[in-house]
Amino acid sequence: MRGFALSLVLLLAACGSSSVIAIPAAEWQPSSPALREKAREFEQVSRAVAASAEKECRHQARSANCDFAILVDLSSRAPANAFQTLDEDGRPLIIFTRPMIDSTENAEEMAFVMGHEAAHHILGHISRQTKNAKESARIFGELARKQGADDAGIERAQALGAEVGVQNYTRVFELEADRLGTKITHAAGYDPMVGMVFFQRIPDPGDRFLATHPPNAERVEAVLQTARQLGLR
């Protein structure tokens, strides 16, 4: 893994985030003894999942850059979150906030979340999301123009269209990432059936319009179907 500066200005993430300050997992050395143990576990999982994700990435050949880096967000105010983004050179980054790491109960959950985020990159979700947003914005703007809207009205329609275009496919992307993430987790040596228990502790978005994630039950079923294909019980 190449070295990183402590400060990284990150691009728009597939799961959404703002600029963060992050370091590689191997360089995270918290002062608390309990947290140091967690950091060692996180670093071990990071190595295994990054290797598994790189192999899957090169197999699918959808991305020219399969050199994954897994980072820890040092921001003291960051909420529990994990997301995938790209650096200025297009290198895939997977970033965990410290509260997110704290919220995982074992290595399997860490690996499962990492595998899910790595899958977003392998499946090209950032570029696909951008394309969907642009196309939806174009359609909404054209409809507004035909209905006689002024420039401001067209811009509002385009903004709404972009949001709808993103959200309309985000739930599909999440399920795709759950399926591929299950395979990556298993290939890395961790049990995705244990890792998916993480879903039972996060809020269920239900079936709301424009919800950013699918209902937890759908995500669990996607994992179970994939696990059966892998011969897991």
N, C-alpha and C positions, 0 to 999 in steps of 0.2 A: 504494500500500500504506500503510495507516495505521500510525502509530508504535506500538511495543511497549515496555513496560518490560522491563528485563533479566530480571526474575524472573517466570516464568509457572507458575502452578499448573495442571497439565493434568488433564483427565478421563481415564477409562479409554480406552486406544487400541485400535483394531481389531487391531493386531498385538501389543499388550501392552507396557506400560512403566510406570515409576513417575514421580513428579514430577521435573522437570528444570529446569535454568536454561538459557535459550536466547535468542538474538538473531536478528533478521532476517538473511537471507543478505547483503543489501546493507551491513549494518553490521559484518560480520565482517572484521576487519583483523589477521590474525596477524602476528607479528614476523618470522618466518622468511621470507626472500625466496622460497624454493621453495614454501612454503605460501601465500604471498600470491598467487602465480600460480594455484595451485589454487583459492583463494578467489575470484579474478576469474572463473575458468571456471565455478565453482559458481553464482555470482551471475547470470551470463549465462544459464546453463541454467535457473535458477530462474525468471527472467522469462519465458522462452519457454514452459516447461512450465505455469506458472501461467496464462498467457493461454490456452493450448490447453485446459487442464483446465476453466477457467471457461466457455469456449465450449461444451464438451461437456456440462458440468453444466447449463447453461441450456437446452441442446437437449433433454436428457432430462427436465428439470423434476422430478426426484425429490427435490431438496433446495431449500429456500428460500434457503439461504446458499451462494453459489458464489464467495465472495471468499477465495480461497486465500492463505495465508501460508506461506512456506517458511523454516524456521528452522534454526539450527545450535546444537546442544547443546554448551555450553561445559564440561560436567563432565569433569574430567581422568580419572575412573575409568569413564566410560561405555564399554560394549563396542561393537563395530561393529554398528550397528543403524539402521534407518530405520522410521518408523511414522507413522500418521495418527491424529489425535485432534481434539478440539473444545475451544475455550475456553469460558468461562462464558456467552458470548453465542451459542454454536453456530457460531462461525466455524471453518471447517476449517483445521487446522494440519498441515503435513508437516514432521517433524523428523528431521534427520540428525545423528548423532553425528560427532565429528571422525574417529574411527577408521573409520567407514563411508565418509566422504568420501575418506580416504586409500586405502581398499581399491578404489575405482573407478579404472580405468585410462584412461578417456577420457570425453568429454562424453556420448557415447551411453549409456554405462553409468549415469552420473548421471541422465540424462533418463529412461532406462528404469525405474529404481527410483522416481523421482519420479512418473512416470506411473502406475505400479502403485499407489503409495500414494494418489494422487489418486482413482484409480478406486474405492478402498474407500469414500470419502466419497460419490462420485456414485451408487454402487450401494446406499447406505444400510446398509453392513455393520455399523456399530456398533449401530444400533437393531435390526436383524434379529438380531444376535448376542444382544443382551439379551433379546429376545422368545423366542428359542429356548431360552436358559438358563432362563428363568422357566417355560416350558411343560414342559421336561424335568424340572425340579426338582419341579413339581407332580405329574407322573406318577409319578416315583420315590417321592415322599413318600406318595402315595395307595396305591401298591403295598405300601409298608412298613407303613402303617396297617392295611391289610386283612390283613396277615400277623401282626398283633398286636404290632408294635414299639411301644416306649414313646416318649416325646417325644424323648429323645436319639437313639434309633434312627431316628426319622423325620427329624430334623434331619440326621443323617449321610447318609441316603438322598437327601435333598433336595440336599445339597452335592455328592454324587456325580452326581446327575442333572443339576445345573447344569453341572458339568464336562463330562459326556458331551454335553450339548446344545450347548455351545460348540464342543468339539472335533469333533463329528460334522459340523458345517457349515463349520468353518474351512477345511478343504481345498477344499471347493466354492467358498467365497468367494475363496480365493487364486487359483484357476484363472479365476474370473470377472474378478478384478482384473488378471490377466496378459493376458487377451484385450482388455479395454477399455484397459488401460495401453499395450498395443501401438499401439492407434489414437491415443491421446493423444501418445505419443512421436513417432509418424510425423507427426502434424499439427503438432507443435512444431518440426519441421524436423530431427529426428534419426533415425538408422537403428535401428529396434528389433532388426534381425537382428544388428547389432554389439552392441547393448546387452545382449541376452540371453546373451552369452558370460559375463556375470557369474555365471550359474547354474553354469557349469563349475568355478567356484572356491569355491563354498560347499558345506558338508557336505550330502550327500544323505540326507534323512530316510527314504528307502525307503518301504516299505508297512506301517509299524508301526501297530498299533492306537493310536488317540488321538494320532497324530503331528499336530503343529500345521500342517505344510505337506505338500503332496503330493510324491511323488517328483519329482526334477528332470526326469526324462525326460517325465513328463506335462506339466510346465510348459513345457518346450521345444516339445513337440508343440502345445500350445495357442497358443503364439506363432507357430509355423510356419503353423498353419491360418489364423490371423488375418492374417498377413502375405500369404498367398496371396490372401485375399479383398481385400486392399488392392492387389494387383498387384505385390507385392514379390518379389524373388528372393533 
